[in-house]
Structures are given as structure tokens and as C-alpha cells.
Amino acid sequence: MKTRFALILIALLATATVSCVNHAGDRDRVSESEYPMTARVIDLNRDTDTVTVETSTGFTYAFYGCEDYLIGDCVSAIMTDKGTPEITDDEFVTVRYSGWSDYPLD
């Protein structure tokens, strides 16, 4: 009787663990049109409240919200390609400060 109870308990715990792991993985999943991007702040226009960032591949993007950003700050973002192959219409879904770099700007 104790063995049967122990086996049932183990089965229930294993099922609950697998269910939690699968559910936790879904939270990190983004849609197929979204992708991560990291860039460095290269320009700030406080008059228009615009932050311009550049990726390591040389693409530049801009978003609103200068707030506490400084030139040289790094940002991590989730971008959307809006379902098109062109990169020129991609938009920020969310952007967050992710550090600072003292590498010289070109």
C-alpha cells in the first residue's frame, strides 16, 4: 500500500514539474515576427526626446524617451519586423537599458 501511494505521489509530482517547465518556457517565447536586438546609444536629441542607437552591424534605429540615457549606453530591445522582409520598417516593441560601453565611437 505504501509503495502504491509513493508511486502515485511521484507520478503526480513529475506531471506537475513537467507542466510548470513547459509553461515557464512559453513566457519567454516571442512571436515569429519579433526578435532581440542589442545596440549602443550614438546620439541624443533632448529637444525631440529621441535616442539614436547603432547595432554592431551598423544599422541605426531611433526611439523616443531620452530620460537617463547617455551616449555610450547599451540597450537591449525586442523588435518587430512587422511581417515584412525589409529591415527599414522594423519597430521597437520594448527597449531596456543594459549597460555602458567605453569603447570609442567611430
C-alpha positions as CSV (number, residue, x, y, z in Angstrom):
1,M,0.0,0.0,0.0
2,K,2.8,2.4,0.9
3,T,4.6,1.6,-2.4
4,R,1.5,2.3,-4.4
5,F,0.9,5.6,-2.6
6,A,4.6,6.6,-3.2
7,L,4.4,5.7,-6.9
8,I,1.2,7.8,-7.3
9,L,2.8,10.7,-5.4
10,I,5.9,10.5,-7.6
11,A,3.8,10.4,-10.8
12,L,1.8,13.5,-9.6
13,L,4.9,15.5,-8.8
14,A,6.6,14.6,-12.1
15,T,3.5,15.7,-14.0
16,A,3.3,19.0,-12.1
17,T,7.0,19.6,-12.7
18,V,6.8,19.0,-16.5
19,S,3.7,21.2,-16.7
20,C,5.5,24.0,-14.9
21,V,8.6,23.7,-17.0
22,N,6.6,23.8,-20.3
23,H,4.5,26.8,-19.0
24,A,7.6,28.7,-18.0
25,G,9.2,28.2,-21.4
26,D,6.1,29.8,-23.1
27,R,6.6,33.1,-21.2
28,D,10.0,33.6,-22.9
29,R,8.7,32.8,-26.4
30,V,8.2,35.8,-28.7
31,S,6.2,35.7,-31.9
32,E,7.9,34.8,-35.2
33,S,7.9,38.5,-36.3
34,E,9.8,39.6,-33.1
35,Y,13.5,39.3,-32.5
36,P,16.0,40.5,-29.9
37,M,18.5,43.3,-30.7
38,T,21.3,45.0,-28.8
39,A,22.7,48.4,-29.7
40,R,24.7,51.3,-28.4
41,V,23.4,54.9,-28.0
42,I,25.2,57.1,-30.5
43,D,23.1,60.3,-30.4
44,L,20.6,62.0,-28.1
45,N,18.3,64.8,-29.2
46,R,16.8,66.2,-26.0
47,D,14.7,68.7,-28.0
48,T,12.8,66.0,-29.8
49,D,13.3,63.4,-27.0
50,T,14.9,61.0,-29.5
51,V,17.6,58.3,-28.8
52,T,19.5,57.0,-31.8
53,V,21.2,53.7,-31.4
54,E,23.5,51.6,-33.6
55,T,23.9,47.9,-33.8
56,S,27.2,46.1,-34.2
57,T,26.4,45.6,-37.9
58,G,25.9,49.3,-38.4
59,F,22.1,49.6,-38.6
60,T,20.7,52.7,-36.8
61,Y,17.4,53.0,-35.1
62,A,15.7,55.7,-33.1
63,F,13.1,55.7,-30.3
64,Y,11.6,58.3,-28.0
65,G,12.5,58.7,-24.4
66,C,15.9,60.2,-23.7
67,E,15.3,60.3,-19.9
68,D,18.5,59.0,-18.3
69,Y,20.3,57.7,-21.4
70,L,23.9,58.8,-22.2
71,I,26.0,58.4,-25.3
72,G,27.8,55.0,-25.0
73,D,24.9,53.3,-23.1
74,C,23.9,49.9,-24.4
75,V,20.3,48.9,-24.8
76,S,18.6,45.6,-25.4
77,A,15.3,45.5,-27.3
78,I,12.6,43.3,-28.7
79,M,12.0,44.4,-32.2
80,T,9.2,43.5,-34.6
81,D,9.8,43.1,-38.3
82,K,6.1,43.7,-38.9
83,G,5.9,40.6,-41.1
84,T,8.0,42.2,-43.9
85,P,11.5,41.2,-45.1
86,E,12.6,44.9,-45.2
87,I,14.6,46.0,-42.2
88,T,13.8,49.7,-42.7
89,D,10.2,49.3,-41.3
90,D,11.2,47.4,-38.1
91,E,9.9,48.9,-34.8
92,F,10.7,48.7,-31.1
93,V,8.3,46.6,-29.1
94,T,10.3,47.3,-25.9
95,V,13.7,48.7,-25.0
96,R,15.7,48.5,-21.8
97,Y,19.0,49.9,-20.6
98,S,21.5,47.0,-20.5
99,G,24.9,48.6,-19.6
100,W,27.6,51.1,-20.7
101,S,30.5,50.7,-23.1
102,D,33.7,52.7,-23.0
103,Y,34.7,51.5,-26.5
104,P,35.4,54.6,-28.6
105,L,32.6,55.7,-31.0
106,D,33.8,56.0,-34.6
